[in-house]
Amino acid sequence: MKKLKLLTTLPLLLLLISCGDDNAETSKMEDDKASDKYPLTTCVVTGEKLGSHGDPHVINHEGTIVKFCCPPCEDDFKKEPAKFLAKLTPKPPQPAN
């Protein structure tokens, strides 16, 4: 009887475990897609090339992906986020005179 319970319980546990990571993977894929559209190749804080200090440090600030050259730049960003977020917004083209 114990073997029967084990044989019926084990597949259910495996099924639950395999289904649990779907949201995490989907979220990572959404972040990757957003990263592909990232408008800058430089850090919003220092202006240094992304990747110049290893992999870029990436955060999601209120739904906006922000990339830094290194983790300490996030601290400076948090002091004045609006200042740095403005760098991510493309400026409209100026009319020719």
C-alpha positions as a printed NumPy array, in Angstrom:
array([[  0.   ,   0.   ,   0.   ],
       [  2.86 ,   2.415,   0.805],
       [  4.423,   1.723,  -2.589],
       [  1.138,   2.498,  -4.306],
       [  0.879,   5.871,  -2.542],
       [  4.467,   6.632,  -3.468],
       [  3.896,   5.685,  -7.094],
       [  0.849,   7.949,  -7.344],
       [  2.295,  10.844,  -5.363],
       [  5.675,  11.039,  -7.083],
       [  4.347,  11.816, -10.587],
       [  2.081,  14.515,  -9.163],
       [  4.991,  16.159,  -7.371],
       [  7.104,  16.085, -10.518],
       [  4.282,  17.649, -12.483],
       [  3.887,  20.474,  -9.952],
       [  7.615,  21.137,  -9.836],
       [  7.926,  21.296, -13.617],
       [  5.02 ,  23.753, -13.907],
       [  6.284,  26.15 , -11.25 ],
       [  9.06 ,  27.809, -13.277],
       [  6.976,  28.927, -16.252],
       [  6.35 ,  32.43 , -14.885],
       [ 10.008,  32.992, -14.061],
       [ 11.08 ,  31.903, -17.54 ],
       [  8.382,  34.021, -19.203],
       [  9.447,  37.047, -17.158],
       [ 13.086,  36.535, -18.155],
       [ 12.074,  36.249, -21.808],
       [ 10.069,  39.485, -21.559],
       [ 13.065,  41.26 , -19.989],
       [ 15.306,  39.91 , -22.759],
       [ 12.907,  41.229, -25.426],
       [ 12.831,  44.629, -23.723],
       [ 16.633,  44.599, -23.541],
       [ 16.844,  44.006, -27.295],
       [ 15.064,  47.344, -27.834],
       [ 17.26 ,  49.231, -25.358],
       [ 18.056,  52.646, -26.882],
       [ 21.554,  53.161, -25.481],
       [ 24.928,  51.466, -25.744],
       [ 26.29 ,  53.444, -22.809],
       [ 25.565,  53.666, -19.077],
       [ 22.867,  56.257, -18.252],
       [ 24.936,  57.461, -15.286],
       [ 28.574,  57.561, -16.432],
       [ 28.274,  57.388, -20.205],
       [ 30.733,  54.482, -20.288],
       [ 30.168,  51.728, -22.842],
       [ 27.885,  48.976, -21.546],
       [ 29.976,  45.863, -20.994],
       [ 33.157,  47.813, -20.256],
       [ 33.107,  46.454, -16.672],
       [ 31.745,  42.991, -17.441],
       [ 28.08 ,  42.255, -18.069],
       [ 25.856,  45.334, -17.778],
       [ 23.926,  45.723, -14.522],
       [ 20.221,  45.716, -15.494],
       [ 17.22 ,  46.76 , -13.406],
       [ 13.529,  47.202, -14.033],
       [ 12.59 ,  50.642, -12.688],
       [  8.799,  50.979, -12.559],
       [  8.436,  49.017, -15.8  ],
       [ 11.404,  50.577, -17.597],
       [ 14.562,  48.558, -18.233],
       [ 17.656,  50.541, -17.236],
       [ 21.225,  49.392, -17.892],
       [ 24.364,  50.466, -16.064],
       [ 28.044,  49.775, -16.64 ],
       [ 28.357,  48.496, -13.049],
       [ 26.191,  47.937,  -9.933],
       [ 27.342,  51.096,  -8.059],
       [ 25.789,  53.264, -10.781],
       [ 22.368,  52.086,  -9.644],
       [ 22.872,  53.977,  -6.366],
       [ 23.488,  57.24 ,  -8.239],
       [ 20.485,  56.538, -10.46 ],
       [ 18.208,  56.072,  -7.442],
       [ 19.102,  59.564,  -6.157],
       [ 17.76 ,  61.259,  -9.32 ],
       [ 15.942,  58.702, -11.497],
       [ 14.072,  61.29 , -13.596],
       [ 17.354,  62.883, -14.675],
       [ 18.701,  59.58 , -15.977],
       [ 15.41 ,  58.244, -17.361],
       [ 15.259,  61.309, -19.616],
       [ 18.292,  59.903, -21.436],
       [ 16.235,  56.865, -22.438],
       [ 13.51 ,  58.925, -24.12 ],
       [ 14.293,  59.854, -27.709],
       [ 14.009,  63.556, -28.457],
       [ 11.629,  64.499, -31.276],
       [ 13.374,  65.664, -34.44 ],
       [ 13.702,  69.406, -34.853],
       [ 12.107,  70.918, -37.965],
       [ 14.551,  72.093, -40.634],
       [ 14.732,  75.852, -41.141]])
